[in-house]
Amino acid sequence: MLIKVLGAAAGGGYPQWNCNGRMSKRARFKEPGCLPRTQSSLTVSANGKDWVLLNASPDLRQQINETPELWPEADGPMRQSPIKAVVLTNGDVDHIIGLVNLREGQPFSLYASDRVLATINSNSVFNILNPEKVERIELAIDEPTALSGAGVDLGLTIEAFDVPGKVALYLEDASKGDNFGTEKGDTIGLKVTETATGKSFFYIPGCAAVDGPLAERIRGSELIFLDGTLYTDDEMLVQGLMPKTGARMGHISMSGPDGSVAALEPLDIKRKVFVHINNSNPTLDDNSPERKAVEKAGWEVGFDGMEVRL
Amino acid sequence: MLIKVLGAAAGGGYPQWNCNGRMSKRARFKEPGCLPRTQSSLTVSANGKDWVLLNASPDLRQQINETPELWPEADGPMRQSPIKAVVLTNGDVDHIIGLVNLREGQPFSLYASDRVLATINSNSVFNILNPEKVERIELAIDEPTALSGAGVDLGLTIEAFDVPGKVALYLEDASKGDNFGTEKGDTIGLKVTETATGKSFFYIPGCAAVDGPLAERIRGSELIFLDGTLYTDDEMLVQGLMPKTGARMGHISMSGPDGSVAALEPLDIKRKVFVHINNSNPTLDDNSPERKAVEKAGWEVGFDGMEVRL
């Protein structure tokens, strides 16, 4: 099983278009050690030929251009793509808008929870994906689903599960109280298993907390890609960027007693990679003390083009 | 007045993600003379400081990253952008999806026809633009509109006018006959005038035909950016890419007796630039006979980063 990080940044990307924060500025002016990153997506393949996208970011066209594995075969038919399926983990624009790039009548399967499919179905722009060629499949929660697309068995099984989170920003309903109308299915994690070998990894790019059930689920696993939005819960306020905490946005922080580094420390996970990293997060700087701290704790900070073989 | 082409390609871009056509392949493998191009958008400024986007393509994040004029001022506030307004000419995904990149509470004005605004309003993903900070303004047709945004007078006046065209692909209604439910306001052209000097240019990236009224409107003008989707009406069929003609897609071709080169020849227009160029169009090859032919007829083939000062 081959996994590639297409985009390791959170919504807005790194740098963010309208951000003059210290970190965005350093990436914009190409300061060494501050590698730019596109928005949040992974791709995975069992056979190295047929690929599944995990989330479809607004930067997908650029990501495909930079990833030869996702190009049509040079001697293939006039219209062809190795992308046979897309699985969505929530309805955030940084995870769904890339779907519109998969236009032009190409067949593939689209998997998402009932809640996220309802959002796709209610936004007419996604009808650019020919409904006769792109099957929209509701993901069962806590049950294995064998992935297929364009008539191909992809050799991968996913298990979707609910994780603590928040409904997408543009769907927040302030009248519904503290959770803004969040329901089950709004934020899911994925366990991806290579059907032939049983090898598996977790992909959880949006996650508000590592609670008991989630800790037990991921304990002892081989590999996890986890929500690395913020380093500290209040860093966007402290940097003067935006008056929102990570908790308000539905994202766990890396540091602190309730952070992901502490939460995963006792869980005996072989390889831990942060993805969905916000442009305010100081671990994006290769040489920052925060980067050294997470690396010392056994974590890697994801980057575009990162490859992991399992 | 300074105009920059952010993206000169039509929907899908050049190369197109799933296309093995001769032209896409040559761009994908970086053949000399076949310069890749992102999707359809221009930007214009009267003062070189505040900018207006004409259409917002799915590639907007990449386009901003490659255009220093659109970066926040290096010594500006924490959140800032020179983009003060966006004007849409139709509801095609290649012209509207980039709006989602302008997230994060940045104020600007969004101008579009009643028909296109209705599409924006009915797709919840666009609520990622904070409705309290992004004013949605209905464009009057055949009347001048002075552009402003984020409290700034932009020194530009636009006149929107209906042109022959077709409703966006994902909104086509086959039950409504040959025109798929197309109505006035679905495809507009823009005359952009620098208020202080009266200098003006035309921007018409989608256009099915140059009819009498359109010909009279653009006659004698200084500069036009025109729909250059196809070179010949049936080139996508001939190349085996897709069973649709330009006419079916609502786009005039460059060549032929009803084509744009012939139609504009007698109109005494000083500078003529093709934009919204499809990846099947042989004029994308700098050295093709078709490129030589349109250049001989006084046309330029637009490219990303092209600058025009008026």
Interface residues (C-beta under 8 A of the other chain):
Chain A: G11 G12 G13 P15 Q16 W17 N18 C19 N20 G21 K25 R28 F29 P36 T38 Q39 P58 D59 R61 Q62 I64 N65 L70 W71 P72 E73 A74 G76 P77 M78 R79 Q80 S81 V93 I96 I97 V100 N101 L102 R103 E104 G105 Q106 T119 S122 N123 S124 V125 F126 N127 I128 L169 Y170 L171 Q239 G240 L241 M242
Chain B: G11 G12 G13 P15 Q16 W17 N18 C19 N20 G21 K25 R28 F29 P36 T38 Q39 P58 D59 R61 Q62 I64 N65 L70 W71 P72 E73 A74 G76 P77 M78 R79 Q80 S81 V93 I96 I97 V100 N101 L102 R103 E104 G105 Q106 T119 S122 N123 S124 V125 F126 N127 I128 L169 Y170 L171 Q239 G240 L241 M242
